[in-house]
């Protein structure tokens, strides 16, 4: 299993969000080569602006592994996290963050580039084109 495999799993979650009319962002958390959380945006479904895929995934993973710190875990998310999600990633002390498409308008790197835990390793651009295309398609259809 590699980064592309797990990002494809996150893309499946993004497609689920898309099918529900949610902004198509998906996330999976991997711990010891095992997926411990699969989530997608649920802000419309739950009527909750904090119900981003990353927030859902962090909560589910912590519950699954029985601890609030995710030092040994990797979060795969289809789009660069927003500052809120990046803050949660920092508080969870996630070991690694892997994301697909950049979010030039609302991504954490624009507003809070130092918000992640200092030990969190970041990899970007995995399946970026697929993630970006799904987002563009979603917003084209909404407008």
Secondary structure, DSSP 8 states (H G I E B T S, - for coil): --HHHHHHHHHHHHHHHHHTTS---EEEEEETTEEEEEEE--HHHHT-TT--HHHHHHHHHHHHHTSS--TTEEEEEEE--BHHHHHHHHHTT-SEEEEEE--TTTBHHHH-TT-S-TT-EEEE-TTHHHHHHHHHHHHHHH-
